[in-house]
């Protein structure tokens, strides 16, 4: 019996990773809520004569990406036992993505507040975008491969990078603003879906654990 309980104790003893695992659904829901601000900004531009400044979008998107990377890091404790190399690679990429998103937020804020200041934006933007996409893909593939926490969640994790790739491919075509609004709404929905699925998965697991404990007693 002691050996069976040891993995659970080991997982709980790694406090930071355990905390990230517990908070990952909330992190994705927060990310989706922030992206909703980006969607609203695109909606204002698409359906009214107003045109919000570009930095407004970044102030929604950058924190959303930071929250999403926190959610992705929450997969590490589950993936590392079955696919340790993939788990380590995804964690490294996601950490870079989160750091780049913070730098992007700082750059945009500084450029907007300090007159005459022009810190480099595009290199940090593309680094953030590409590492975020790669991080989602690695975690999604790992979740599909191991069924942890489920294949459904794995498929949902692949949703946001798919939408991001659509954004990249359509941007050079100078699409109408209503299509940008639609794509950003799809991105928001894809991120929120991960949070909802993880919360339901956690609730089902808790009910299962309670049932096992009741049966044992």
N, C-alpha and C positions, 0 to 999 in steps of 0.2 A: 504493500500500500504506500509505503514511503517513497518508493521509486516512481510510482505513478504520479505522485503529487509534486515531485521534484521539478519537472519542467515548469509547472505553474509558478512555483516559488521563484525559480530562476528568472522567469519573465517579469515577475512583479518586482524583483530586486533591481532590475535595470530601470530605475525610476523614470528618467527622461523619455526613453523609448515607450515605456508603458503609458506615460501620460499622453504622448503624441498619438498613440493608438486609440486611447479613450476619447480624444478630442478631434479625431480626424473628420467625423461626420459634421461636427459643428464648424470646423474650419472650412469645409466645402460649402456649407450653407451660408457662412459669412462671405465667402468669395462670390457666391452667386448673388447675394444681396448687393454687394458692391458693383458687380457687373451690371446689375439692374440700373444703377445710376448711369453707366455708360450707354445702356440701351435707351434710357430716357433722353439723354443728350442727343443721341442719333435720331430719336423720334422728333425732338424739337426741330432739328435741322431738316429732317425729311418732310415734315408736314406743316411747318410754319416758315415765316420769312426770317426768323432769328437764326443766327449762326454762332453757337457757343465757341469760345476760343479752344484751340487744340489742347492746351494744358489742362483744361477741365476734364477731358477724357482720361488723360494720364493719371490724374489725381484719383480717379475711380479704379482704373485698370491696374496700376502698379500695386496698391494695397491688396487688391483682389488676387493678384498673382502670388503675393507673399502668403496670403491665407491658403491658397491652393497648394503651394509647396509644403506648407505645414501639414496639410491633409495627406499629401503624397508620402511625406516622411513617416506618417503613421502606419504605412503598410510594411515598413522595414521589419518590425519584430515578427510578423507573420511569414514574410517571404524568406528571411535569412536562414531558417531551418531547412528549407527545401531547395532553394536556388540561391545559395549564399553569394556567388559571384554576380549574378544579376541584381540581387538586392543591394550589394555594395556599389555596383556601377550606377544603379538608379539613384541611390542616396547621394552619391557624389555629384551627379548631374543636377539633381533637384536642389541640392545645396547651392550650387553655382547659380541656378535660376533664381532662387530666393534672394541671394545676395545681389544679383544683377537688378532684380526688381526694386530692391531697396535703393540701390544706387540711382536707378532711373527716377524714382520718386524724388530723391534729393536733388538731382540735376534739374528736373523740370521745375521744382519749387524754387530753387536758387535762381534759375534763369528768369522766372516770373517775378521774383521779389526784388532782385538786385538789378538796377538799371545798368545797361551796357554789358552785363555779364552773359557770355555765351559758352557755357560748358558743352562738351561734345554730347550730342543726343543720340544720333543714329547708331554709332557703334554699340552703345549700351542697350539701345532698343532692340537691335537685331540679336545681340547676345541673349537678352532676356527672352525674346520670342523663340529662338531656336532651342535653347536649353529647356525651356518650359515644355515645348512640344516633345522633345526627346525624353524628358522625364516622365511625362504622361504615358508615352508609348512604352517605355521600359517597364513601368509599374503595371500598365494594362496587360502587357504580354505576360509578365510574371504572374499576375492574378489569374489570367486565363489558363496558363500552363499548370498552375498548382491548384486551381479552384479555391483559392484563398482570397477573400472569404467566400467567394462564389464566382462562377463564370459570368453570371449576370453583371456583377459589379465590375469584373474585368472588361466586359464589353462597354459598359458605361464610361469607364475611365478612358477608353479610346475615343469617346465622343468629342470632348473638347479639342484634342489635337487635330481631329478630322475637320472640325469647323475652322480652326486656325489655319489649316492648310488651304481650305477653300477661300478664306480671307486673302491669303498671300497670292493665290493664283488669280483671283478676280481683281485685285487692286490695280494691276497695270492696265486693265480694261476700262478704268474710270467708270465703274458702274453707277447707276442712279442712286441717290441717297436712300431711297426707300429699300433698296436691296441690302445696303449696308446695315440699315436698321433691322431688317429681317435676319441677316446672318448673325448680328450681335445678339438678337433675341434667342436664336438657336444656341449660341455659345452659353448664354446665361442659363437656359433650360438644361443644357447638357451638364453643367457644373452642379446645378441644384439637384439634378437627378442622382448624381453620385452621393451627395449628402443624405438625401432621403433614403436611398437604397442601403447605405451603411447604417443609418439609424434603425431601419426595419430589421436588418440582419442582426444588429446588436440586441434588439428587443427580442427577436426569436431565440437567440442564443441564451439570453437571460431566462426566458421561460423554460427552455430545455434544461438548463442547469437546475432551476427550481424543481422541475419535475423529477430529475434524477435524485436530488437531495431528499425530496419527499419519499420517493420509492425506497431509498437507502434506509430512511428512518422507519 
